[in-house]
Amino acid sequence: MSWAIMSVVIDPLGAGLVSNLAHPQGNITGVSMMSPDLIGKQFEMLKQIVPEVTRVALLWNPANPSSAPQLRQAEVAARAVGLRLQSLEARSPQEIDSAFAAMTSERAGALVVLLDAILVNQRSQIAELAAKRRLPTVYAQREFAEAGGLISYGANPLE
């Protein structure tokens, strides 16, 4: 009998590690951030806080395999609350700067940052750029708010 341990997996279903969250089958345990399920709540919260927003930039890292399921969920969630999504890729600090330039030129009214190690590592840069542009932003982790982010909605909404 072998065991598998997940270490902070964003989406165990999307990653193919389990076929069902309620009954994962096999011998697997660990921690999941479940961020694809949170994206809908993030868009709902953003729409409540900034009701006039219609266009939202989405910052994500395409090099991260768990970003694709998050992106698909974000597209569905944005449509559900009547938002147009501007998908912006960032694999490095330089691409983050370019993404902010693009969202500024496209007049995004807010920003959602998907959960990703590179983006978390660059949270100060992202928070500074969002604050400089006075761009309401929803982050997946409270560390972004601690770095100066304007809005944060972490994995635990009670934080």
Secondary structure, DSSP 4 states (H G I P E B T S, - for coil): ---EEEEEES-TTTTTS-S-SSS--SSEEEEE--HHHHHHHHHHHHHHHSTT--EEEEEE-TTSTTHHHHHHHHHHHHHHTT-EEEEEE-SSHHHHHHHHHHHHHTT-SEEEE---HHHHHTHHHHHHHHHHTT--EE-SSHHHHHTT-S----SSTT-
